[in-house]
Amino acid sequence: MTPKIKFGTDGWRGIIADDFTFANVRYCAQAVAEHLRDQNLAPRGMVVGYDTRFASERFAAAVAEVFAGNGIKTLLCQQATPTPIVSYGVTHEKAAGAVIITASHNPGQWNGFKIKSPDGSSAPTQVEADVESRLPQIIAQDRVKRLELEECLSKGIIRYVDLSTAYFDHISGLVDLQSLRQSGLRIAVDSMFGAGSGYFKRALGGGNTEVIEINGERNPIFPGIQPEPIARHLKKLSVTVQDTGASIGLATDGDADRIGAVDEKGQPLTPLQIFALLALYFFEVRGERGPIVRTITTTSMLDRLGKIYGVPVYETKVGFKYVAPVMMSENALIGGEESSGFGFRGHIPERDGILAGLYLLDFMNRLKKFPSQLIDYLYSKVGPHHYNRVDLEFPPADREKIIARIAGKTPAEIGGARVVKVNTADGFHFALADGSWLLVRFSGTEPILRIYAEASTLERANLIIAEGKRLLGV
């Protein structure tokens, strides 16, 4: 049977040893190589990176061997490397793009194949569609060109690289690392057994700032957690903050392109609060102005900040591959999504959990406020906003049945508030008369149904989610 390889919100992901196999990874690499050849990009070479998942380094080597077999010079990361560092490495090396072996925040049995563009951003939908369209013929003909790694290394077709030095040289021009090193902050960091391990310590070491890192070793089964920096996976970080008296807790996901945070009391911040704080930091502390780009799943606090500071706010479908083009075309100051991935002007048009964390620390250091005080400061400008999300697994065969229960059946009200607008660009988004909202959509990377809500209180957000579940019959 021909394997089914489907690219989703950000690349292709599969279960290791089930559909994510060496053969299938090589097929994908061959399809990318042929795409590069036809776009006359192959002479620029490619970067290949990977995370800490089971056999990621071997899958990455397999990709590099296929690129080499197709005459494409390849820079292969010599160790597990955060996705934002690989993405920056593409622009620094002026490469044609990158392939990164990572399943990001997915559970440990998953791995993935991400494609990056020459500008370091996630490959656009049309690029992934072209790669995917080549696969049936490549698989049918078993058409894979490949050279052995050791031979390629000896001939210089593949070269090991460490991209971190260039990355840190770059971000030191974006945020005052020297000031942060002397800030005296005590920072708890949860690397979630992922590729971000050690990077905050490296960025902030050498002064009186203390970094306390947990889950910093490699463990591909991610014991006790899923490497997604959201509240239910941050319990150990919350305890660490409370036990050590840390000023803040920061967490990066499996490939460190997302950031999570808990305040000085051990209370998790929501991704929507983090996004709004980062926007406020640029407007209020740095005095910068520029558009905001947000996905449909993010907070209306950004719309309020846009009005206060006189900047436009653009809304996109879920996925940073939709955010990045708007960021570039509009010279946006910040772009982000509900999954805690944020990108910034002057950097790559891609998510960067490490830089986002450093910006949060700079916000604290500049205003001499703890995270809970920054939230109070934010709410003094935009009013209180509370958010929740529920993820529900479902049998893939039930997808159309679930959609049918809500499609074309717009309720007059939800949670006692009138529905004033419905947006079906990416799922079903219901804007309510009291400023709250409900969104129902399917994950683009997992068999998960997600229900989101934001309201003036957490109790009301939970009520709206319950209404969403009732509408869906789940």
N, C-alpha and C positions, 0 to 999 in steps of 0.2 A: 504494500500500500504506500502511495506517495505521501511523505510527511507533509502536514499542513503547517506552514510557517506564516504567521499573520502579524504584521506590524501594527501596534496600537498607538496609544497616546505618546509614548516615547520609546520607540524601538520595539524589538521582539523579545518576549519573555516566555520561558517555558520551565517545566520541571526537569531538574538535572537527572540525566540517565533515562528519562522517559522520552520527551521530545527535544530537550536541550542536550544534544549529543555532539560529539566531535564532528561527525559527518555533517550534521545540519549546520553547525557553526561554520564549517568550511564552505558549504554551499552558499551561505549568506555572504561570506567573505569574497567568494568568487563573483557573486552578483554585484557587490560593491565595486570590485575591481573593474568589471566590465562597464559599469556605470561611469566610473572615473575615466576610463579609456574613451568612451563615447563623448564625454563632456570635455575632453582634452585637459583633464586635471591630473592625470596620473603622473606626469613629470614632476609635480610638486611634492610627491611623497605623502605618506600618511603617518599618523601617530596612533599607537595602540596602547591602551591602558586597561587596568583591571582593578577589581576590589578584593575583599578578603574572603569571598565565598569559596566553597569547596571547588578546587581545581581551576579557579579563575585564571591563575597564571598559565596553566597549560592550555586553556581555551584561547587565551590571548596569544600565546606562542603559535597556536594553530592558525589564527587569523594572520599573523605576521608571515608565516610560511606561505600562505596562499598569496598574499600581496607580493611577496618576493618572487613567487613562481610566475606572477603576471608582470614582472619587471618593475614593480613599484618599490622604491626605497622606503624603508619603514623604520621609524623610531619607536622602539619597544620599551615601555617603562620597566625599570629594573626592580621595582617593588610595587606593592599595592598603593595606588595613588588616587586621591580624591578627584572626582569628576571635574570640578571647577579648575583644578590645576592642569588636568589633561586638556580641558577646553582652552585655557589660556595658552598652553603650550602650542596648540595649533596656530594661533595668531603669532606667537613669538617665533616659531620656526617657519612661518609662512607656508605651512603644509596645506594640502588639499582638504584636510579634515581629519577625523579620528573615528576609530571604533573603540568603544569601551565595553568591556565585559563586566556587566553589573546588572543586578535586578533591583538596585536602589533600596527601597523600603520593604520589598516583598519578604515573606518568610524564608527561612534558610534553605528550603528544598528547591527554591527558584534560582535561576540565573537569567541573564539577559544580554542583549546585543544592541547597544546604542550607537547611532551614527551621528557624528558631528560635522557641521559645515565648515567651510574655510574661515568664517568669522567666529568660530567656536560655539555657535548656537546649535540647538537641536536641529537635525535635518528636517526641512519642510516636508509637508505631507506628500508633495509631488515627487520628491526624491525617494522617500520610503516606498511610495507606490511603484516607482520605476524599478527599484531594487526587488521588490516583492514580485513584480510581473515577470522578471527574468528567471525566477526560481524554478517553476515547473519544468522548463526545458533543461536547465542546468542539472536538476535532479534526475530527470528522465535519462539524460545522456551521461550521468555521473561525470560531468565536465568540470573537473577541478584541477587547476595547475598548482603545483606545490613544490617547494624546495626545502630540504631539511634545515632546521634552525642553525645547527653548528656550521654547516657549509656557508650559510648566508652571513653569519657573524664573521667568519674568517675572510669573506670576500667584501665585507662592508655593505652588503645589500640591506641587512638588518643591523641596527646599532642600538645598544642599550642607552637609555637616557634617564637623567634625574631632572625633572622640570621644576622642582620646588624652589630652587634658588632664584630663577627668573621670575617666578610667581611672587615671591616675597619682596623682591626688588620692586616689582610693579605696585603691589598693594601698599608698600611703605609710602608711596606718593599719594595714596588715596586716604589713608587714615594715619594719624600721628602715633605710630607704634612706640616711639620713645617715651612719649607722655604716658601711654597706657602701661608701659613697663615700670614706671615710677608712680603709678596711681595708688598703690597700697591696697588695691582691691584683692579680695580673696574669691577666687572663681572656681566653682565645681564644674567639671566637664565630664559628660557621658559620651564617649565615642561609639557606644553601642556595638563594640567588637568590629567596627567598620574601618574603612580606609582613612577616616579622619583622625585616627589615633596619633597623638603626639603633636599635632599641628598648632593647637592653641599654646601648648607649652613652648614650642619653638618660637612662635610669634611674640610671646609675652615674657619670655625668660630673660634673665640678666639684670633684673631690678628688684624692687620690693613688692611686686605683684606676685601673688601666690596662685598657682594653678593646681588643683587637686583633681586628678583624672581617675575615673572608674571605667570599667569595661574597655580598657585600652589594649588588651591582648587580642590576638586573632583567635576567634572561635566560630567556625562556619555554621554551627547550629544555633547561634545566638541564644544561649540558654536563658530562659525566663522572660524573654522579650521578643518582639518583632522589631527590626531596626528602623522603626518609624517614630520620629520624635514628637509624639502626641501624648496627651495626658495619661492614658492608661499604660503607657510604656515607660513613664518617667518616675515611677514610685521610688526606685532606688536612688535616683538623682535627688528627689525631694528629701528623702531621709538624709542623704549625704550633706545637702545644704544645711539642714537643721542641725545635724550632729557636729558640723565643722564651723558653723557660724559664717558660712559663705555669703557674699554680697549678692550673688546670683548663681544660678545653675544653667549651663548651656549644653545642648545635646545636638549631635549631628547624626544623620541617618547613615545607611550602609555605605553610600559613596560620597557623603559629606556635601551634597548640593542642597540640603535642606537644614533648617535650624529650628530647634525647639528651645524653650526656656522655662525656668521656674523662678519665682521671685524669692526674695530674701527670707520669706516665711515658709518656703517649700511649696507654694501654690503654683500650679502650672499656668502659664500664659497661653491663651489660644493663638493659633496662627493669625487670626484676624487682628488681634491686639498687637501682635508683633509687627504686622504689615503697617498698621496705622502709626505705631510708634516710630518705625523707620522713616515713614513719610514726614512725620512731625519733626523728627531730628534734622532732616535736611532743610525743611522750611524754617524752623525756629532757631536751631542752633548754628547751622552752617550758612543760613541766609540764602540758600540756593532756590531757584525756581525752575519748574519744568513740568511737563505732563506726567500724569500717573497712568499706568496701564495695569488693569486688573482683570482677572477672569471672572466669569459670572458667579463663581462660588465665593467670592470675597465680600468684604464688608462695605456697608453703606457709609461707614465712618470716612472712607476715602473720598466719597462724593462731597461730604460735608467739609473736609479739609480742602478739597479743590475749590469750593466756593469761598472759604475763608481766605485762602492765599492766592486766589485768582488764577488757578491753573486748570486746564482741561483734564478730564478723566475719561479714558477710553476703556471699553469693556470688550473682552474676547471670550471665545470658547475656552474650555479647560485644556490645559497643556501649554507648556512654555514655548512650544514651537509656534503657537498662535500669538503669544505675548511678544516674543523677540522681534518679529518683523515690524510690529507697531512701535516698539521701543526705538528701533533704528530709524524708521521713516519719520517719526515725530520728535526725535532727539529727547526721548522721555528721561526724566530724572530717576524714576524707579518703576519697576514692573514686578508683579508677583501673582501668586496663586495661593489658594486655601491650603494646599499641601505643604506650606511653609518654605516654598522656594522663591527667592527674591533675587532680582538682578538690578544692576546699578549703572548709571551713566558714567562714562570714563573707564569702564571695565568691559568685560565680554558681555554680549547680550545673552546671558545664560545665568541660571541659578548658581549662587555661591553661598553655602552655609557658613563657611569660615569667615568670609568678609562680612556677611550679615551679622554674625556674632560680634565681630570686632566693632562694627558700627554701633551696636547696642551698648557695648562697653564704653565706647567713646561718649555716647549720650549720657550715660550714668556719670562718667568722669567729669564731663564739662559742666553739668548741672549739679553735681554732688548730691544726686538723688538715688535712692534704691528703686528697684523695678516697680514696687507697689506705688511709690510716690510718682513715678513717671506715668503710670496708668491713671492716677488721680488727676495729674496735669493734663493728660489727653482728654479725659472725660469733662474737665472744666471747659474745654473748647467744643467738644462734639456731643456731649451728653453721654449717659451710660448706654453701652451696647453689650449684649451678652449673646453667646453663640454656642451651638452644640451640633454634633454630627453623629449619626448612627449608621453603622455599616452592617448590612445584612447579606449573608451568603444565600445564594439561590441556585437551583438546578438550571443550567443554561437553557434547557428545553422550555422553561417557564418564562423566558424573557418576553416574548411577544404577548403572552397572556397578561403579564404584569403591566406592560405598556398599554394594552387595550383597556385596562380598567381606568386609566387616567386620561388617555388621549381623547381630545374632543369633548371632554366632560368638565369644563371649567366650573368649579364651585363658585357660588355667589359670594361666599365668605369662608374664611378659615380662622378658627380660634376666635370667632366673634368679630373679626375685622373684615371689611369688604375687600374683595380682590379687585385691585385697580389696574393691574397689568399682568399679562402672561407672556413669557419669553420661552420659545421652544427651540432656540438656536443650539442649545446643548442641554438636553434633558427638559424638565418642566419647572420653570421658575415663576413663582407667584409673588408679586409685590402687593403688599397689603396697605390699606389706608392709614394705619397707625405707624407706618415706617418699617415694620417688620417684614420678613420674607421667608418663604419656604422654597427649597429646591430639591427635586428628585432627579437623580441621574444614575446611570450605570458606569462603573469604573471602566476605564479604557485599558487596564492592565490585568485585572483580576475578575473572577465571576462574583462581583460584589455589587449590591444595590446600595447607594448612599442617599441618605436623607439629611438635609442641612436646614438649619433655621437660625435667624438672628432676630433679637427683640430687645426691648428695654430692660427686661429681667431674664434671668436664667429659667425661672419657672415658666414664663411665657414662651420662651424658646422651646422648652421641653413639651409644652402643650401643643405648640404648632407641629412639632415632630410627630407627636401622637396622632394628630389630625392627618398628617401625611401618610402614616402607616395605615390608618383607617381607609383613606382614599384608595390606597394601593391594594388593600386586602391582605396585608402581610403582617 
